[in-house]
Amino acid sequence: MFIPTRWNMRLRRFAQDEEGAQVIEYALIIAMTSITLALILRGLSGGTLTNFITRVSECLTDGACT
């Protein structure tokens, strides 16, 4: 059997399978959550994640939270 035809058959089976749809839905939820968290952390850190991590580290070690 020709390889692209085999891949097309597998792709069709995957698209028709409800478990495949659930996997895609969960992947989209995880992606949206990750993007949201990244944007929130970027806003809290003043633009860079390194600054945010430094501020959290100083807060935990010195108690100098700002």
WOZI-V187062 format. One record per backbone hydrogen bond with DSSP energy under -1.0 kcal/mol. CO is the residue of the C=O (numbers start at 1). NH is the residue of the N-H. Records with the same first field share a line. If there is no record, write none. Layout:
CO=NH ; NH
This chain:
2=6
3=7
4=8
5=9
6=10
7=11
8=12
9=13
10=14
11=15
12=16
13=17
17=21
18=22
19=23
20=24
21=25
22=26
23=27
24=28
25=29
26=30
27=31
28=32
29=33
30=34
31=35
32=36
33=37
34=38
35=39
36=40
37=41
38=42
39=43
40=44
41=45
42=47
48=52
49=53
50=54
51=55
52=56
53=57
54=58
55=59
56=60
57=61
58=62
63=65
